[in-house]
Structure formats: structure tokens, C-alpha cells
Amino acid sequence: MSTWDKLLASKPVLVCAVPLKKPSFYYLPTSCEAVELRLDYMDNLGLTQEVKRVIEDYVSHYPTIVTVREREEGGGRAVSPEVKYGILEFSKGVGAVPDVEVDLLVKYPDMYGDVAEGSILSRHVFSRDVSAYDLAVKDLDTARRFKALIYKVFSINDNDFLNLLRLLNVSDINVAVIPRNPTYRAISIMMGSALMYCSVRGKTGPGQLSIGLCNKVKLLKNSLSMFNRE
């Protein structure tokens, strides 16, 4: 059983999101079960030796997700497609799990198909006029086709939340539901979202809970699971 299979056996995996503004390694709190490196916060990001080294350092210490977020999906800075692909390909090669946006994969399937397999496919909805649930249902077919490890959907729409929670019952792929609403994030932890992103060195998304609070909610979830619900 792989490291991620073991982690996903006790959902959610609490992911400490680290916005890296320079290639630096930081030790994380013990309650961090995995780390997400948000590299799109760096100026003039490139696949330099320093960037390679910091990715390898994190991979050697923690289960690591590497993200270079597209600007229209909440990214910090614009990054060229060639640089982004090179970083995600390198990251996967050294044992990290890349995060690939669904729209990017659909647009460039030949480029990102190999990177997407066994990785995280993500969708981020920042418009109140868009149904995140309808998009997610379609996205799941893409995630299955490219054999993704996890499908993740973020939405600012509170009205989407209950429908999105239904996707946690999908049995053939791990689904992470990440709402903007902090209270709903706690509920998503309780309901067994595959992942929950938590802040540790500054927030990387609206509504993000601290790793300390994420851990408390997960501990409560585990305690409640011991009660007989019949």
C-alpha cells in the first residue's frame, strides 16, 4: 500500500498549504499529514536548481503536493505553460503528487495526460452564476479517464455545498470538497472529504482553517465515529 493509500484510509488528509515566495524549506507542525507547495507565489518562477532542491527536500520529509495554480483559478502569479509543465513533471518524477486543473488537462491532454495519472485533478469555482456540482459531475468522468488519485472541487457558493457532499459517496475515486465557508469546511472534514487544506504559514485560500483547528475537528470526527449510530 502506497503512502497516499494509507493516508486516504483515514480521511480527510490534513494538508498544510505553504505559499512559497522563495525556495525555502520549513519544518511543519506534527499535525500536518501532508504539505502542499504553492509555487505560484514566487516571482519569476522557473525550474531552477533551487526549486528542484526545495521540492526534493519536502518530498524527503512529507507526503507532498506540488501546485502551480492558474491565475483564473486563484493563482498568485501568472506562470508560463512550459514552466508549469516542467515543474509538475519533475515533481511527479521525484515522488510528489502534482495538482492539475481539469480545464488545463482537457485543453492539453497530450501534454498533461501522463502527469494527471495518479495525481490531483482540481476545479475552483469563483462565480456565483456557475453550478460547481454540475461541473464536478462532468469532471469526475475526466478524472476516471485519466486515472487521477483524487478529484478536488472548491466553490465559493454555499448553495452548492450539500450537493457537493453527495460526491463523497462516489466509490471509485477519492473526492475532496473544499468550500469557502469556514463552517462548511469543518463539516466537510466531519463528512470525510479526501483532503482538507489548512493554513500554517499564511492562508492560500479564502475560508481556510488553521492546522490546529483542522486537527481538532478531525479528532472530534474520529471520536464520534466510535459511537454506535444504530
C-alpha positions as CSV (number, residue, x, y, z in Angstrom):
1,M,0.0,0.0,0.0
2,S,1.4,3.4,-1.0
3,T,1.8,6.3,1.4
4,W,-1.2,8.1,-0.1
5,D,-3.3,5.0,0.1
6,K,-2.5,4.7,3.8
7,L,-3.3,8.4,4.3
8,L,-6.6,8.2,2.5
9,A,-7.7,5.3,4.6
10,S,-8.3,7.8,7.4
11,K,-9.9,10.8,5.6
12,P,-9.5,13.6,5.4
13,V,-5.8,14.0,4.9
14,L,-4.9,17.3,6.6
15,V,-2.8,19.2,4.1
16,C,-0.7,22.1,5.3
17,A,-0.7,24.7,2.4
18,V,2.6,26.5,2.2
19,P,2.7,29.6,0.0
20,L,6.4,29.7,-1.1
21,K,7.6,33.1,-2.1
22,K,11.2,31.8,-2.3
23,P,12.7,28.3,-2.5
24,S,12.9,27.6,1.3
25,F,12.3,24.5,3.4
26,Y,10.3,24.8,6.7
27,Y,9.6,22.1,9.2
28,L,5.9,21.8,9.8
29,P,3.7,21.0,12.8
30,T,3.3,17.3,13.5
31,S,-0.5,17.6,12.8
32,C,0.3,18.2,9.2
33,E,-0.3,14.9,7.4
34,A,0.8,16.2,4.1
35,V,2.1,19.5,2.6
36,E,1.0,21.5,-0.5
37,L,3.7,23.7,-2.0
38,R,2.1,26.6,-3.7
39,L,4.8,27.7,-6.1
40,D,2.8,30.3,-8.0
41,Y,3.5,32.8,-5.2
42,M,7.2,33.0,-6.4
43,D,8.4,35.9,-8.6
44,N,9.9,34.7,-12.0
45,L,9.2,31.0,-11.2
46,G,11.3,28.6,-13.1
47,L,12.6,25.0,-12.8
48,T,15.9,26.1,-11.3
49,Q,18.2,24.0,-9.2
50,E,16.9,25.8,-6.1
51,V,13.3,25.0,-6.9
52,K,14.2,21.4,-7.7
53,R,16.1,21.1,-4.4
54,V,13.3,22.5,-2.2
55,I,10.8,20.1,-3.9
56,E,13.1,17.2,-3.2
57,D,13.6,18.4,0.4
58,Y,9.9,18.5,1.1
59,V,9.3,15.1,-0.6
60,S,12.0,13.6,1.6
61,H,10.2,14.8,4.8
62,Y,6.5,14.8,4.0
63,P,3.9,13.5,1.5
64,T,4.0,16.4,-0.8
65,I,1.5,18.0,-3.3
66,V,3.0,20.5,-5.8
67,T,0.7,23.2,-7.1
68,V,1.3,25.9,-9.7
69,R,-2.2,27.4,-9.7
70,E,-3.7,29.1,-12.8
71,R,-4.5,32.8,-12.3
72,E,-8.1,32.4,-13.2
73,E,-8.4,29.6,-10.6
74,G,-6.9,31.6,-7.8
75,G,-3.2,31.5,-8.6
76,G,-0.8,34.1,-7.1
77,R,1.1,34.9,-10.3
78,A,0.9,34.0,-13.9
79,V,3.3,31.2,-14.9
80,S,4.1,30.2,-18.5
81,P,2.6,26.8,-19.6
82,E,6.1,25.4,-20.3
83,V,7.5,26.3,-16.9
84,K,4.4,24.9,-15.2
85,Y,4.5,21.6,-17.1
86,G,8.2,21.2,-16.4
87,I,7.7,21.7,-12.6
88,L,4.8,19.3,-12.4
89,E,6.6,16.7,-14.4
90,F,9.7,17.0,-12.3
91,S,7.7,16.9,-9.1
92,K,6.0,13.7,-10.1
93,G,9.3,12.1,-11.0
94,V,10.7,12.7,-7.5
95,G,7.7,11.4,-5.7
96,A,5.4,14.4,-5.2
97,V,1.7,14.5,-6.2
98,P,1.0,17.2,-8.8
99,D,-2.2,19.2,-8.8
100,V,-3.6,19.7,-12.3
101,E,-6.6,21.8,-13.2
102,V,-9.3,19.9,-15.1
103,D,-9.6,22.7,-17.7
104,L,-5.9,22.6,-18.4
105,L,-5.9,18.8,-18.8
106,V,-8.9,18.9,-21.1
107,K,-7.2,21.7,-23.2
108,Y,-3.8,19.9,-23.4
109,P,-4.5,16.2,-22.9
110,D,-1.4,15.0,-24.7
111,M,0.8,17.3,-22.6
112,Y,-0.8,16.7,-19.1
113,G,-2.2,13.2,-19.5
114,D,0.8,11.4,-18.0
115,V,1.2,14.0,-15.2
116,A,-2.5,13.7,-14.3
117,E,-2.5,9.9,-13.8
118,G,-2.2,9.2,-10.0
119,S,-2.4,13.0,-9.3
120,I,-5.0,15.5,-8.1
121,L,-7.4,17.0,-10.6
122,S,-8.9,20.2,-9.4
123,R,-11.7,22.6,-10.1
124,H,-12.1,26.1,-8.5
125,V,-15.4,27.9,-8.9
126,F,-15.3,31.7,-8.1
127,S,-18.6,32.7,-9.9
128,R,-21.9,32.5,-8.2
129,D,-23.6,32.0,-11.6
130,V,-21.9,28.6,-12.1
131,S,-23.0,25.3,-10.6
132,A,-19.9,23.7,-9.1
133,Y,-21.9,20.5,-8.7
134,D,-22.8,20.2,-12.4
135,L,-19.2,20.9,-13.3
136,A,-17.9,18.3,-10.8
137,V,-20.2,15.6,-12.1
138,K,-18.6,16.1,-15.6
139,D,-15.1,16.4,-14.1
140,L,-15.4,13.1,-12.4
141,D,-15.6,11.4,-15.8
142,T,-12.4,13.1,-16.8
143,A,-10.7,12.1,-13.5
144,R,-11.7,8.5,-14.1
145,R,-10.5,8.6,-17.7
146,F,-7.0,9.9,-16.7
147,K,-6.9,7.7,-13.6
148,A,-6.5,10.5,-11.1
149,L,-5.8,9.7,-7.5
150,I,-8.1,12.5,-6.2
151,Y,-10.7,14.9,-7.6
152,K,-10.9,18.2,-5.7
153,V,-13.5,20.9,-6.1
154,F,-13.5,24.3,-4.4
155,S,-16.6,26.6,-4.6
156,I,-17.5,30.0,-3.2
157,N,-21.2,29.1,-3.5
158,D,-22.8,28.0,-0.2
159,N,-25.8,26.7,-2.2
160,D,-23.5,24.1,-3.9
161,F,-22.3,22.6,-0.6
162,L,-25.0,19.9,0.1
163,N,-24.9,18.7,-3.5
164,L,-21.1,18.5,-3.5
165,L,-21.2,16.5,-0.3
166,R,-23.1,13.8,-2.2
167,L,-20.0,13.3,-4.3
168,L,-18.2,12.0,-1.2
169,N,-20.2,8.8,-1.7
170,V,-18.5,8.1,-5.0
171,S,-16.7,4.8,-4.5
172,D,-14.3,4.6,-7.5
173,I,-12.3,7.8,-6.9
174,N,-11.3,9.9,-3.9
175,V,-13.2,13.2,-3.8
176,A,-12.3,16.4,-1.8
177,V,-14.9,19.0,-1.2
178,I,-13.4,22.4,-0.2
179,P,-16.0,25.1,0.4
180,R,-15.1,28.7,1.1
181,N,-17.3,29.0,4.1
182,P,-15.1,28.1,7.2
183,T,-18.0,26.4,9.0
184,Y,-18.7,24.3,5.9
185,R,-15.0,23.4,5.8
186,A,-15.4,21.9,9.3
187,I,-18.4,20.0,8.2
188,S,-16.5,18.7,5.1
189,I,-13.9,17.3,7.5
190,M,-16.6,15.6,9.6
191,M,-18.1,14.1,6.4
192,G,-14.8,12.6,5.2
193,S,-13.6,14.8,2.4
194,A,-10.5,13.2,0.9
195,L,-8.4,16.3,1.6
196,M,-8.7,19.4,3.7
197,Y,-6.2,22.3,3.1
198,C,-5.2,24.1,6.3
199,S,-3.1,27.2,6.9
200,V,0.2,27.1,8.6
201,R,2.4,29.9,7.1
202,G,-0.4,32.2,5.8
203,K,-3.6,31.4,4.1
204,T,-3.6,30.3,0.4
205,G,-7.4,30.4,0.0
206,P,-10.5,32.1,1.4
207,G,-12.0,30.4,4.4
208,Q,-9.0,28.3,5.2
209,L,-8.9,26.9,8.8
210,S,-5.6,26.8,10.7
211,I,-4.0,23.4,11.0
212,G,-4.7,23.4,14.8
213,L,-8.4,23.8,14.2
214,C,-8.4,21.3,11.3
215,N,-6.8,18.8,13.6
216,K,-9.3,19.4,16.4
217,V,-12.2,18.8,14.1
218,K,-10.7,15.6,12.7
219,L,-10.1,14.3,16.2
220,L,-13.7,15.1,17.1
221,K,-14.8,13.2,13.9
222,N,-12.8,10.2,14.9
223,S,-14.2,10.3,18.5
224,L,-17.8,10.4,17.2
225,S,-17.2,7.5,14.9
226,M,-16.8,5.2,17.9
227,F,-20.4,5.7,18.9
228,N,-23.0,3.1,17.7
229,R,-25.3,5.0,15.4
230,E,-28.0,2.4,15.2
